Amino acid sequence: MKDKLQDKLAALPSSPGVYFYRDKDGEIIYIGKAAKLKNRVRQYFQRSRYRDPKTDALVREIADIDWMVVDSELDALFLEAELIRRYLPRYNILLRDDKSLAYIRIDYDSDYPTVSFTRRPLDDGARYFGPYTSIAAIRQAMKLLRRVFPYATKRQPNQKRASLHYHLGLDPGLEDGRTSLDEYRANLRRLMAYISGKRVSIVHELEREMKSAAKEQNYERAAKIRDQLESLKRLGQQIVFSDKDFLDLGKDQGLNDLKILLGLNKDPKRIEGYDISHMQGTDVVASMVVFSNGVSNKTQYRKFKTKYDINNDFYNMHETIKRRFNPKHLRDWGVPDLVLIDGGKGQLEAALDARDLSKEASDIAFIGLAKREEQIVIDVERSNVNLNHLMLPKLHGHAVASNQFILVTIPKSSDIVKLLQRVRDESHRFAVSYHSTLKTKRVTTSSLDDIPGIGPATKIKLLKKYGSVKGISNADINDLTQTVGKTKAESIRLYLQSGKLQ
């Protein structure tokens, strides 16, 4: 065994964590988790231990080892899943059994939200987390988290009394009003945040609520939050994966390769991604997402509502970049090392025209990512990059000149493309999410807002069933009563008689 590997094996800690195996070119080829890094990683190199042919092939390729230490096995489980999803190491894909992959499913928007496990996520509006390589491990992790964030696993037909799980502190008791739907969803938001690595922010939020409850002399609620905090702290502190990145730059091959490919003067520690979303020129919005050292930093995200609703992505991108790079925002939000525009030559050119209006931003590197071929789009004169053509053969890529632009094509399996896709896809998701919020708000704003006792949830229920305000006006009072209850139906009837609902 090479001296380098021997030194790394000797330095392995006994802590839980996640380990990375690299090949001779520095590419991450396998990621795993361990309760004790020293014991788990050394097992791969024990000659007396039986290994199947695929694992043998993996060990023969290992040229270097890296690892990240965490506080608990629970943290290692969630971190491993995130890093595999990020890097897609080829041996994780080769060695896995698709039947063993598991996802956490949370139907948050349901009128009776539940948490469950599945092997196949669907486009059904639920929130999915994963994939995880072991269904047994993720079940155990969620069993621990359920004591901190009680949740329901299924709805029992005609059940009106709190279940045994409620009395054990594992279920919210939604059936007989022990917890309101709003309170339960707030609890689920914290559960989802923990799975996503936001443990520290959850602790701060609970501490504020506990102090507020004590100040209001609601000592029962303050004690309940105190107990929740104590249970949360016993799970172990999350220190490696959150909105603020703890990942060493050296562990992200994509960042290193991108710096060399574009001839950047420094590592692109802060990458900003931009996208536009609208529906035929209505509710036009833009997103700005930030990746710090290759990981999304949601605390730095920003969203824009354009001043005018125009069905012209070039104009909309120009306005967004102009607003982002004004002196105040540059001072308050910081300066990116690289900007990625979702789109081709037209979108990039519009963004560059806006950037060049700001003297402070004129030196920032800008590139585009065209969706169809996943081509990197570079403006020869204005992108502030110096394409390293010597890097292209190593990446099995090529470049084509197109007027003042260069279109760079490299394999979609490369670390560079994976990194840029993560930024682009996240900017698209964030833009679509904001657009959907504005669209829903516009659609559901109606004369129903003026009816006493009719809140947003009831309004959505009415519009979903009857389709429009006119449909509600034509509905039978008995049908309305079955839909929203006697009191609310009476309010709607009185409003109908006044002639105001139209």
SEDREN-657916 format. One record per residue (C-alpha): residue number from 0; residue in three letters; chain; x, y, z. Coordinates in nm, 2 decimals. Layout:
{NUM, ala, A, {X, Y, Z}}
...
This chain:
{0, met, A, {0.00, 0.00, 0.00}}
{1, lys, A, {0.13, 0.35, -0.09}}
{2, asp, A, {0.29, 0.55, 0.19}}
{3, lys, A, {0.03, 0.83, 0.13}}
{4, leu, A, {-0.26, 0.59, 0.20}}
{5, gln, A, {-0.08, 0.44, 0.50}}
{6, asp, A, {-0.04, 0.79, 0.66}}
{7, lys, A, {-0.41, 0.87, 0.59}}
{8, leu, A, {-0.52, 0.55, 0.75}}
{9, ala, A, {-0.31, 0.61, 1.06}}
{10, ala, A, {-0.46, 0.96, 1.10}}
{11, leu, A, {-0.82, 0.85, 1.08}}
{12, pro, A, {-1.02, 0.96, 1.39}}
{13, ser, A, {-1.26, 0.74, 1.59}}
{14, ser, A, {-1.55, 0.99, 1.54}}
{15, pro, A, {-1.86, 0.94, 1.33}}
{16, gly, A, {-1.84, 1.10, 0.99}}
{17, val, A, {-1.83, 1.06, 0.61}}
{18, tyr, A, {-1.54, 0.94, 0.40}}
{19, phe, A, {-1.44, 1.00, 0.04}}
{20, tyr, A, {-1.23, 0.77, -0.18}}
{21, arg, A, {-1.05, 0.93, -0.47}}
{22, asp, A, {-0.87, 0.78, -0.77}}
{23, lys, A, {-0.53, 0.88, -0.91}}
{24, asp, A, {-0.69, 1.18, -1.09}}
{25, gly, A, {-0.84, 1.32, -0.77}}
{26, glu, A, {-1.20, 1.23, -0.87}}
{27, ile, A, {-1.43, 1.12, -0.59}}
{28, ile, A, {-1.53, 0.76, -0.67}}
{29, tyr, A, {-1.70, 0.66, -0.35}}
{30, ile, A, {-1.86, 0.82, -0.05}}
{31, gly, A, {-1.96, 0.63, 0.27}}
{32, lys, A, {-2.07, 0.69, 0.63}}
{33, ala, A, {-1.92, 0.55, 0.95}}
{34, ala, A, {-2.00, 0.53, 1.32}}
{35, lys, A, {-1.63, 0.52, 1.37}}
{36, leu, A, {-1.42, 0.64, 1.07}}
{37, lys, A, {-1.11, 0.46, 1.18}}
{38, asn, A, {-1.27, 0.12, 1.20}}
{39, arg, A, {-1.49, 0.14, 0.90}}
{40, val, A, {-1.24, 0.28, 0.65}}
{41, arg, A, {-0.96, 0.03, 0.76}}
{42, gln, A, {-1.19, -0.26, 0.69}}
{43, tyr, A, {-1.16, -0.20, 0.31}}
{44, phe, A, {-0.78, -0.26, 0.33}}
{45, gln, A, {-0.78, -0.57, 0.55}}
{46, arg, A, {-0.65, -0.86, 0.34}}
{47, ser, A, {-0.82, -1.12, 0.56}}
{48, arg, A, {-1.17, -0.96, 0.49}}
{49, tyr, A, {-1.37, -1.11, 0.21}}
{50, arg, A, {-1.47, -0.86, -0.06}}
{51, asp, A, {-1.70, -0.90, -0.36}}
{52, pro, A, {-1.56, -0.83, -0.71}}
{53, lys, A, {-1.71, -0.48, -0.73}}
{54, thr, A, {-1.56, -0.38, -0.39}}
{55, asp, A, {-1.23, -0.53, -0.50}}
{56, ala, A, {-1.24, -0.31, -0.81}}
{57, leu, A, {-1.31, -0.01, -0.60}}
{58, val, A, {-1.02, -0.07, -0.36}}
{59, arg, A, {-0.78, -0.11, -0.65}}
{60, glu, A, {-0.86, 0.24, -0.77}}
{61, ile, A, {-0.84, 0.42, -0.43}}
{62, ala, A, {-0.54, 0.65, -0.44}}
{63, asp, A, {-0.64, 0.90, -0.17}}
{64, ile, A, {-0.88, 0.93, 0.13}}
{65, asp, A, {-1.06, 1.23, 0.28}}
{66, trp, A, {-1.31, 1.25, 0.55}}
{67, met, A, {-1.54, 1.49, 0.74}}
{68, val, A, {-1.61, 1.45, 1.11}}
{69, val, A, {-1.96, 1.50, 1.25}}
{70, asp, A, {-2.11, 1.47, 1.60}}
{71, ser, A, {-2.34, 1.17, 1.56}}
{72, glu, A, {-2.44, 0.89, 1.33}}
{73, leu, A, {-2.76, 1.07, 1.26}}
{74, asp, A, {-2.57, 1.36, 1.11}}
{75, ala, A, {-2.35, 1.12, 0.91}}
{76, leu, A, {-2.66, 0.96, 0.76}}
{77, phe, A, {-2.81, 1.28, 0.63}}
{78, leu, A, {-2.47, 1.42, 0.52}}
{79, glu, A, {-2.38, 1.11, 0.32}}
{80, ala, A, {-2.71, 1.13, 0.12}}
{81, glu, A, {-2.65, 1.49, 0.04}}
{82, leu, A, {-2.30, 1.44, -0.08}}
{83, ile, A, {-2.39, 1.14, -0.29}}
{84, arg, A, {-2.66, 1.34, -0.45}}
{85, arg, A, {-2.41, 1.62, -0.52}}
{86, tyr, A, {-2.12, 1.42, -0.66}}
{87, leu, A, {-2.29, 1.10, -0.80}}
{88, pro, A, {-1.97, 0.89, -0.75}}
{89, arg, A, {-1.96, 0.61, -0.99}}
{90, tyr, A, {-1.90, 0.34, -0.74}}
{91, asn, A, {-2.19, 0.45, -0.53}}
{92, ile, A, {-2.40, 0.40, -0.84}}
{93, leu, A, {-2.23, 0.08, -0.94}}
{94, leu, A, {-2.25, -0.09, -0.59}}
{95, arg, A, {-2.60, 0.02, -0.50}}
{96, asp, A, {-2.91, -0.19, -0.52}}
{97, asp, A, {-3.19, 0.03, -0.65}}
{98, lys, A, {-3.44, -0.17, -0.44}}
{99, ser, A, {-3.26, -0.06, -0.12}}
{100, leu, A, {-3.29, 0.31, -0.19}}
{101, ala, A, {-3.53, 0.49, 0.03}}
{102, tyr, A, {-3.69, 0.84, 0.05}}
{103, ile, A, {-3.87, 1.02, 0.33}}
{104, arg, A, {-4.21, 1.14, 0.21}}
{105, ile, A, {-4.39, 1.43, 0.39}}
{106, asp, A, {-4.73, 1.53, 0.25}}
{107, tyr, A, {-4.70, 1.87, 0.42}}
{108, asp, A, {-4.99, 2.04, 0.23}}
{109, ser, A, {-5.24, 1.77, 0.32}}
{110, asp, A, {-5.52, 1.84, 0.57}}
{111, tyr, A, {-5.37, 1.55, 0.77}}
{112, pro, A, {-5.00, 1.55, 0.70}}
{113, thr, A, {-4.81, 1.22, 0.75}}
{114, val, A, {-4.45, 1.11, 0.73}}
{115, ser, A, {-4.37, 0.79, 0.55}}
{116, phe, A, {-4.10, 0.60, 0.35}}
{117, thr, A, {-4.10, 0.51, -0.01}}
{118, arg, A, {-3.87, 0.37, -0.27}}
{119, arg, A, {-4.02, 0.57, -0.56}}
{120, pro, A, {-4.09, 0.94, -0.53}}
{121, leu, A, {-4.39, 1.07, -0.73}}
{122, asp, A, {-4.50, 1.40, -0.86}}
{123, asp, A, {-4.78, 1.42, -0.61}}
{124, gly, A, {-4.71, 1.75, -0.43}}
{125, ala, A, {-4.55, 1.59, -0.13}}
{126, arg, A, {-4.20, 1.68, -0.01}}
{127, tyr, A, {-3.93, 1.41, -0.07}}
{128, phe, A, {-3.59, 1.38, 0.10}}
{129, gly, A, {-3.33, 1.13, -0.02}}
{130, pro, A, {-3.23, 0.89, -0.16}}
{131, tyr, A, {-3.08, 0.70, 0.13}}
{132, thr, A, {-2.90, 0.38, 0.08}}
{133, ser, A, {-3.04, 0.20, 0.38}}
{134, ile, A, {-3.41, 0.19, 0.46}}
{135, ala, A, {-3.33, 0.04, 0.80}}
{136, ala, A, {-3.09, 0.32, 0.89}}
{137, ile, A, {-3.33, 0.60, 0.78}}
{138, arg, A, {-3.62, 0.44, 0.98}}
{139, gln, A, {-3.40, 0.44, 1.29}}
{140, ala, A, {-3.30, 0.80, 1.23}}
{141, met, A, {-3.66, 0.91, 1.19}}
{142, lys, A, {-3.76, 0.71, 1.50}}
{143, leu, A, {-3.51, 0.92, 1.70}}
{144, leu, A, {-3.63, 1.25, 1.54}}
{145, arg, A, {-4.00, 1.16, 1.61}}
{146, arg, A, {-3.94, 1.20, 1.98}}
{147, val, A, {-3.83, 1.56, 1.92}}
{148, phe, A, {-4.07, 1.64, 1.64}}
{149, pro, A, {-4.39, 1.43, 1.68}}
{150, tyr, A, {-4.56, 1.33, 1.35}}
{151, ala, A, {-4.83, 1.11, 1.22}}
{152, thr, A, {-4.75, 0.81, 1.01}}
{153, lys, A, {-5.10, 0.73, 0.88}}
{154, arg, A, {-5.46, 0.84, 0.92}}
{155, gln, A, {-5.69, 0.59, 1.08}}
{156, pro, A, {-6.05, 0.60, 0.93}}
{157, asn, A, {-6.31, 0.75, 1.16}}
{158, gln, A, {-6.06, 0.79, 1.44}}
{159, lys, A, {-6.17, 1.07, 1.68}}
{160, arg, A, {-5.95, 1.01, 1.98}}
{161, ala, A, {-5.58, 1.06, 2.02}}
{162, ser, A, {-5.38, 0.75, 1.95}}
{163, leu, A, {-5.15, 0.56, 2.18}}
{164, his, A, {-4.86, 0.73, 1.99}}
{165, tyr, A, {-4.98, 1.07, 2.11}}
{166, his, A, {-4.97, 0.96, 2.47}}
{167, leu, A, {-4.61, 0.83, 2.41}}
{168, gly, A, {-4.52, 1.17, 2.27}}
{169, leu, A, {-4.48, 1.05, 1.92}}
{170, asp, A, {-4.79, 1.18, 1.75}}
{171, pro, A, {-4.93, 1.54, 1.74}}
{172, gly, A, {-5.29, 1.43, 1.83}}
{173, leu, A, {-5.46, 1.61, 1.55}}
{174, glu, A, {-5.77, 1.38, 1.57}}
{175, asp, A, {-5.92, 1.54, 1.88}}
{176, gly, A, {-5.76, 1.88, 1.87}}
{177, arg, A, {-5.46, 1.83, 2.09}}
{178, thr, A, {-5.26, 2.01, 1.82}}
{179, ser, A, {-5.39, 2.25, 1.56}}
{180, leu, A, {-5.31, 2.20, 1.19}}
{181, asp, A, {-5.10, 2.52, 1.19}}
{182, glu, A, {-4.90, 2.41, 1.50}}
{183, tyr, A, {-4.84, 2.06, 1.35}}
{184, arg, A, {-4.72, 2.21, 1.02}}
{185, ala, A, {-4.48, 2.44, 1.21}}
{186, asn, A, {-4.35, 2.13, 1.38}}
{187, leu, A, {-4.31, 1.95, 1.04}}
{188, arg, A, {-4.12, 2.25, 0.90}}
{189, arg, A, {-3.87, 2.21, 1.18}}
{190, leu, A, {-3.84, 1.84, 1.11}}
{191, met, A, {-3.77, 1.91, 0.74}}
{192, ala, A, {-3.52, 2.18, 0.84}}
{193, tyr, A, {-3.33, 1.93, 1.05}}
{194, ile, A, {-3.32, 1.68, 0.77}}
{195, ser, A, {-3.18, 1.96, 0.55}}
{196, gly, A, {-2.91, 2.05, 0.80}}
{197, lys, A, {-3.06, 2.36, 0.97}}
{198, arg, A, {-3.03, 2.24, 1.33}}
{199, val, A, {-2.87, 2.56, 1.47}}
{200, ser, A, {-3.14, 2.78, 1.33}}
{201, ile, A, {-3.41, 2.55, 1.48}}
{202, val, A, {-3.25, 2.57, 1.82}}
{203, his, A, {-3.25, 2.95, 1.81}}
{204, glu, A, {-3.61, 2.96, 1.70}}
{205, leu, A, {-3.72, 2.73, 1.98}}
{206, glu, A, {-3.53, 2.93, 2.24}}
{207, arg, A, {-3.70, 3.25, 2.12}}
{208, glu, A, {-4.04, 3.09, 2.15}}
{209, met, A, {-3.97, 2.95, 2.49}}
{210, lys, A, {-3.87, 3.30, 2.62}}
{211, ser, A, {-4.17, 3.45, 2.46}}
{212, ala, A, {-4.40, 3.19, 2.62}}
{213, ala, A, {-4.24, 3.24, 2.96}}
{214, lys, A, {-4.28, 3.62, 2.93}}
{215, glu, A, {-4.65, 3.57, 2.85}}
{216, gln, A, {-4.67, 3.34, 3.16}}
{217, asn, A, {-4.76, 3.05, 2.94}}
{218, tyr, A, {-4.54, 2.82, 3.15}}
{219, glu, A, {-4.69, 2.50, 3.02}}
{220, arg, A, {-4.59, 2.58, 2.66}}
{221, ala, A, {-4.25, 2.71, 2.78}}
{222, ala, A, {-4.19, 2.38, 2.96}}
{223, lys, A, {-4.29, 2.18, 2.65}}
{224, ile, A, {-4.05, 2.38, 2.43}}
{225, arg, A, {-3.77, 2.34, 2.69}}
{226, asp, A, {-3.82, 1.96, 2.68}}
{227, gln, A, {-3.81, 1.97, 2.30}}
{228, leu, A, {-3.49, 2.16, 2.31}}
{229, glu, A, {-3.32, 1.92, 2.55}}
{230, ser, A, {-3.42, 1.63, 2.33}}
{231, leu, A, {-3.29, 1.81, 2.03}}
{232, lys, A, {-2.96, 1.88, 2.19}}
{233, arg, A, {-2.91, 1.52, 2.28}}
{234, leu, A, {-2.92, 1.42, 1.92}}
{235, gly, A, {-2.58, 1.58, 1.87}}
{236, gln, A, {-2.49, 1.91, 1.71}}
{237, gln, A, {-2.50, 1.94, 1.33}}
{238, ile, A, {-2.17, 2.11, 1.23}}
{239, val, A, {-2.10, 2.00, 0.88}}
{240, phe, A, {-2.39, 2.06, 0.64}}
{241, ser, A, {-2.61, 2.37, 0.67}}
{242, asp, A, {-2.68, 2.68, 0.47}}
{243, lys, A, {-2.34, 2.80, 0.56}}
{244, asp, A, {-2.09, 2.57, 0.40}}
{245, phe, A, {-1.83, 2.38, 0.60}}
{246, leu, A, {-1.69, 2.19, 0.31}}
{247, asp, A, {-1.33, 2.24, 0.22}}
{248, leu, A, {-1.27, 2.37, -0.13}}
{249, gly, A, {-1.02, 2.09, -0.19}}
{250, lys, A, {-1.31, 1.84, -0.16}}
{251, asp, A, {-1.50, 1.98, -0.45}}
{252, gln, A, {-1.33, 1.88, -0.78}}
{253, gly, A, {-1.58, 2.08, -0.98}}
{254, leu, A, {-1.47, 2.41, -0.82}}
{255, asn, A, {-1.10, 2.34, -0.89}}
{256, asp, A, {-1.16, 2.23, -1.25}}
{257, leu, A, {-1.39, 2.53, -1.31}}
{258, lys, A, {-1.12, 2.77, -1.19}}
{259, ile, A, {-0.87, 2.61, -1.43}}
{260, leu, A, {-1.10, 2.59, -1.73}}
{261, leu, A, {-1.21, 2.95, -1.71}}
{262, gly, A, {-0.87, 3.08, -1.61}}
{263, leu, A, {-1.00, 3.26, -1.30}}
{264, asn, A, {-0.76, 3.44, -1.08}}
{265, lys, A, {-0.90, 3.28, -0.76}}
{266, asp, A, {-1.13, 3.00, -0.65}}
{267, pro, A, {-1.50, 3.07, -0.73}}
{268, lys, A, {-1.60, 3.05, -0.36}}
{269, arg, A, {-1.92, 3.25, -0.42}}
{270, ile, A, {-2.12, 3.16, -0.73}}
{271, glu, A, {-2.45, 3.34, -0.80}}
{272, gly, A, {-2.71, 3.19, -1.03}}
{273, tyr, A, {-3.00, 3.38, -1.20}}
{274, asp, A, {-3.32, 3.26, -1.37}}
{275, ile, A, {-3.65, 3.42, -1.48}}
{276, ser, A, {-3.99, 3.27, -1.44}}
{277, his, A, {-4.33, 3.39, -1.56}}
{278, met, A, {-4.64, 3.27, -1.74}}
{279, gln, A, {-4.67, 3.44, -2.08}}
{280, gly, A, {-4.55, 3.77, -1.93}}
{281, thr, A, {-4.76, 3.77, -1.61}}
{282, asp, A, {-4.62, 3.75, -1.26}}
{283, val, A, {-4.26, 3.80, -1.39}}
{284, val, A, {-4.00, 3.72, -1.12}}
{285, ala, A, {-3.63, 3.65, -1.10}}
{286, ser, A, {-3.42, 3.45, -0.86}}
{287, met, A, {-3.07, 3.49, -0.73}}
{288, val, A, {-2.92, 3.19, -0.56}}
{289, val, A, {-2.58, 3.17, -0.39}}
{290, phe, A, {-2.35, 2.87, -0.37}}
{291, ser, A, {-2.06, 2.91, -0.12}}
{292, asn, A, {-1.78, 2.66, -0.18}}
{293, gly, A, {-2.01, 2.45, -0.40}}
{294, val, A, {-2.30, 2.43, -0.15}}
{295, ser, A, {-2.62, 2.62, -0.16}}
{296, asn, A, {-2.63, 2.91, 0.09}}
{297, lys, A, {-3.00, 2.98, 0.13}}
{298, thr, A, {-2.95, 3.27, 0.38}}
{299, gln, A, {-2.80, 3.46, 0.08}}
{300, tyr, A, {-3.08, 3.40, -0.17}}
{301, arg, A, {-3.27, 3.70, -0.31}}
{302, lys, A, {-3.58, 3.72, -0.52}}
{303, phe, A, {-3.70, 4.00, -0.76}}
{304, lys, A, {-4.04, 4.11, -0.89}}
{305, thr, A, {-3.98, 4.29, -1.21}}
{306, lys, A, {-4.13, 4.64, -1.23}}
{307, tyr, A, {-4.32, 4.56, -1.55}}
{308, asp, A, {-4.48, 4.23, -1.66}}
{309, ile, A, {-4.32, 4.18, -2.00}}
{310, asn, A, {-4.29, 3.86, -2.20}}
{311, asn, A, {-3.93, 3.92, -2.28}}
{312, asp, A, {-3.66, 3.72, -2.09}}
{313, phe, A, {-3.38, 3.94, -2.22}}
{314, tyr, A, {-3.54, 4.26, -2.08}}
{315, asn, A, {-3.63, 4.08, -1.76}}
{316, met, A, {-3.27, 3.95, -1.71}}
{317, his, A, {-3.13, 4.30, -1.79}}
{318, glu, A, {-3.35, 4.46, -1.52}}
{319, thr, A, {-3.26, 4.19, -1.26}}
{320, ile, A, {-2.89, 4.22, -1.31}}
{321, lys, A, {-2.90, 4.60, -1.31}}
{322, arg, A, {-3.08, 4.60, -0.98}}
{323, arg, A, {-2.86, 4.33, -0.83}}
{324, phe, A, {-2.53, 4.52, -0.91}}
{325, asn, A, {-2.62, 4.86, -0.80}}
{326, pro, A, {-2.38, 5.01, -0.54}}
{327, lys, A, {-2.60, 4.95, -0.24}}
{328, his, A, {-2.66, 4.58, -0.31}}
{329, leu, A, {-2.30, 4.52, -0.39}}
{330, arg, A, {-2.21, 4.67, -0.06}}
{331, asp, A, {-2.48, 4.49, 0.14}}
{332, trp, A, {-2.49, 4.15, -0.04}}
{333, gly, A, {-2.13, 4.11, -0.13}}
{334, val, A, {-1.95, 4.05, -0.46}}
{335, pro, A, {-1.96, 3.71, -0.64}}
{336, asp, A, {-1.66, 3.54, -0.79}}
{337, leu, A, {-1.87, 3.40, -1.08}}
{338, val, A, {-2.22, 3.46, -1.21}}
{339, leu, A, {-2.41, 3.19, -1.39}}
{340, ile, A, {-2.70, 3.29, -1.62}}
{341, asp, A, {-2.96, 3.03, -1.70}}
{342, gly, A, {-2.98, 3.06, -2.07}}
{343, gly, A, {-2.78, 3.10, -2.39}}
{344, lys, A, {-2.62, 3.39, -2.59}}
{345, gly, A, {-2.92, 3.62, -2.57}}
{346, gln, A, {-2.97, 3.60, -2.19}}
{347, leu, A, {-2.59, 3.63, -2.13}}
{348, glu, A, {-2.56, 3.93, -2.35}}
{349, ala, A, {-2.85, 4.10, -2.17}}
{350, ala, A, {-2.70, 4.03, -1.84}}
{351, leu, A, {-2.36, 4.16, -1.95}}
{352, asp, A, {-2.52, 4.48, -2.08}}
{353, ala, A, {-2.67, 4.54, -1.74}}
{354, arg, A, {-2.35, 4.45, -1.55}}
{355, asp, A, {-2.14, 4.69, -1.75}}
{356, leu, A, {-2.36, 4.98, -1.63}}
{357, ser, A, {-2.20, 4.94, -1.29}}
{358, lys, A, {-1.83, 5.03, -1.26}}
{359, glu, A, {-1.80, 4.83, -0.94}}
{360, ala, A, {-1.92, 4.51, -1.11}}
{361, ser, A, {-1.74, 4.54, -1.45}}
{362, asp, A, {-1.47, 4.29, -1.35}}
{363, ile, A, {-1.70, 4.01, -1.23}}
{364, ala, A, {-1.69, 3.69, -1.44}}
{365, phe, A, {-2.02, 3.60, -1.62}}
{366, ile, A, {-2.11, 3.28, -1.81}}
{367, gly, A, {-2.42, 3.12, -1.93}}
{368, leu, A, {-2.55, 2.76, -1.93}}
{369, ala, A, {-2.76, 2.67, -2.23}}
{370, lys, A, {-3.02, 2.40, -2.14}}
{371, arg, A, {-3.05, 2.20, -2.46}}
{372, glu, A, {-2.69, 2.08, -2.48}}
{373, glu, A, {-2.57, 2.20, -2.14}}
{374, gln, A, {-2.32, 2.42, -2.32}}
{375, ile, A, {-2.11, 2.67, -2.12}}
{376, val, A, {-2.16, 3.01, -2.30}}
{377, ile, A, {-1.87, 3.26, -2.29}}
{378, asp, A, {-1.86, 3.61, -2.44}}
{379, val, A, {-1.50, 3.64, -2.57}}
{380, glu, A, {-1.47, 4.01, -2.49}}
{381, arg, A, {-1.68, 4.06, -2.18}}
{382, ser, A, {-1.71, 3.74, -1.98}}
{383, asn, A, {-1.39, 3.82, -1.79}}
{384, val, A, {-1.27, 3.46, -1.83}}
{385, asn, A, {-0.97, 3.32, -2.02}}
{386, leu, A, {-1.07, 2.98, -2.16}}
{387, asn, A, {-0.80, 2.72, -2.10}}
{388, his, A, {-0.81, 2.52, -2.42}}
{389, leu, A, {-0.54, 2.28, -2.28}}
{390, met, A, {-0.80, 2.18, -2.02}}
{391, leu, A, {-1.05, 2.06, -2.27}}
{392, pro, A, {-0.88, 1.74, -2.38}}
{393, lys, A, {-0.85, 1.63, -2.02}}
{394, leu, A, {-1.22, 1.69, -1.98}}
{395, his, A, {-1.30, 1.52, -2.31}}
{396, gly, A, {-1.46, 1.84, -2.42}}
{397, his, A, {-1.45, 2.09, -2.71}}
{398, ala, A, {-1.52, 2.45, -2.79}}
{399, val, A, {-1.69, 2.61, -3.09}}
{400, ala, A, {-1.67, 2.98, -3.18}}
{401, ser, A, {-2.00, 3.16, -3.26}}
{402, asn, A, {-1.96, 3.53, -3.35}}
{403, gln, A, {-1.83, 3.69, -3.03}}
{404, phe, A, {-1.92, 3.38, -2.82}}
{405, ile, A, {-1.76, 3.05, -2.74}}
{406, leu, A, {-1.97, 2.75, -2.68}}
{407, val, A, {-1.80, 2.49, -2.46}}
{408, thr, A, {-1.93, 2.13, -2.45}}
{409, ile, A, {-1.79, 1.89, -2.19}}
{410, pro, A, {-1.95, 1.56, -2.08}}
{411, lys, A, {-2.25, 1.59, -1.85}}
{412, ser, A, {-2.08, 1.34, -1.61}}
{413, ser, A, {-1.80, 1.59, -1.54}}
{414, asp, A, {-1.77, 1.76, -1.20}}
{415, ile, A, {-1.79, 2.10, -1.37}}
{416, val, A, {-2.12, 2.04, -1.54}}
{417, lys, A, {-2.26, 1.88, -1.22}}
{418, leu, A, {-2.16, 2.19, -1.03}}
{419, leu, A, {-2.31, 2.43, -1.28}}
{420, gln, A, {-2.63, 2.22, -1.31}}
{421, arg, A, {-2.67, 2.23, -0.93}}
{422, val, A, {-2.66, 2.61, -0.94}}
{423, arg, A, {-2.88, 2.64, -1.25}}
{424, asp, A, {-3.14, 2.39, -1.12}}
{425, glu, A, {-3.16, 2.56, -0.78}}
{426, ser, A, {-3.20, 2.91, -0.94}}
{427, his, A, {-3.48, 2.76, -1.16}}
{428, arg, A, {-3.65, 2.60, -0.86}}
{429, phe, A, {-3.64, 2.92, -0.65}}
{430, ala, A, {-3.77, 3.13, -0.94}}
{431, val, A, {-4.06, 2.89, -1.01}}
{432, ser, A, {-4.15, 2.87, -0.64}}
{433, tyr, A, {-4.17, 3.25, -0.61}}
{434, his, A, {-4.37, 3.28, -0.94}}
{435, ser, A, {-4.61, 3.01, -0.81}}
{436, thr, A, {-4.66, 3.20, -0.49}}
{437, leu, A, {-4.75, 3.52, -0.67}}
{438, lys, A, {-4.97, 3.34, -0.91}}
{439, thr, A, {-5.17, 3.17, -0.63}}
{440, lys, A, {-5.20, 3.49, -0.44}}
{441, arg, A, {-5.34, 3.67, -0.75}}
{442, val, A, {-5.58, 3.39, -0.84}}
{443, thr, A, {-5.71, 3.36, -0.49}}
{444, thr, A, {-5.76, 3.73, -0.44}}
{445, ser, A, {-6.12, 3.80, -0.49}}
{446, ser, A, {-6.44, 3.94, -0.34}}
{447, leu, A, {-6.43, 3.64, -0.10}}
{448, asp, A, {-6.17, 3.84, 0.10}}
{449, asp, A, {-6.44, 4.07, 0.21}}
{450, ile, A, {-6.66, 3.80, 0.37}}
{451, pro, A, {-6.63, 3.79, 0.75}}
{452, gly, A, {-6.49, 3.46, 0.88}}
{453, ile, A, {-6.36, 3.34, 0.54}}
{454, gly, A, {-5.99, 3.30, 0.56}}
{455, pro, A, {-5.73, 3.19, 0.30}}
{456, ala, A, {-5.77, 2.81, 0.37}}
{457, thr, A, {-6.15, 2.83, 0.33}}
{458, lys, A, {-6.12, 3.05, 0.02}}
{459, ile, A, {-5.89, 2.80, -0.15}}
{460, lys, A, {-6.13, 2.51, -0.05}}
{461, leu, A, {-6.43, 2.70, -0.20}}
{462, leu, A, {-6.25, 2.79, -0.53}}
{463, lys, A, {-6.11, 2.44, -0.56}}
{464, lys, A, {-6.46, 2.29, -0.54}}
{465, tyr, A, {-6.67, 2.55, -0.72}}
{466, gly, A, {-6.41, 2.68, -0.96}}
{467, ser, A, {-6.49, 3.05, -0.94}}
{468, val, A, {-6.68, 3.31, -0.74}}
{469, lys, A, {-6.97, 3.27, -0.98}}
{470, gly, A, {-6.97, 2.89, -0.91}}
{471, ile, A, {-6.99, 2.97, -0.54}}
{472, ser, A, {-7.28, 3.21, -0.60}}
{473, asn, A, {-7.47, 2.94, -0.78}}
{474, ala, A, {-7.41, 2.67, -0.51}}
{475, asp, A, {-7.69, 2.53, -0.30}}
{476, ile, A, {-7.68, 2.65, 0.07}}
{477, asn, A, {-7.69, 2.28, 0.19}}
{478, asp, A, {-7.39, 2.20, -0.03}}
{479, leu, A, {-7.21, 2.50, 0.10}}
{480, thr, A, {-7.28, 2.39, 0.46}}
{481, gln, A, {-7.13, 2.05, 0.39}}
{482, thr, A, {-6.82, 2.21, 0.24}}
{483, val, A, {-6.74, 2.49, 0.49}}
{484, gly, A, {-6.98, 2.44, 0.79}}
{485, lys, A, {-7.30, 2.61, 0.89}}
{486, thr, A, {-7.15, 2.93, 1.03}}
{487, lys, A, {-6.94, 3.01, 0.72}}
{488, ala, A, {-7.21, 2.90, 0.48}}
{489, glu, A, {-7.45, 3.14, 0.65}}
{490, ser, A, {-7.20, 3.43, 0.62}}
{491, ile, A, {-7.17, 3.35, 0.24}}
{492, arg, A, {-7.55, 3.34, 0.21}}
{493, leu, A, {-7.59, 3.68, 0.38}}
{494, tyr, A, {-7.32, 3.82, 0.15}}
{495, leu, A, {-7.49, 3.67, -0.15}}
{496, gln, A, {-7.82, 3.84, -0.05}}
{497, ser, A, {-7.64, 4.18, -0.03}}
{498, gly, A, {-7.54, 4.14, -0.39}}
{499, lys, A, {-7.18, 4.21, -0.31}}
{500, leu, A, {-7.04, 3.87, -0.42}}
{501, gln, A, {-6.95, 3.89, -0.79}}
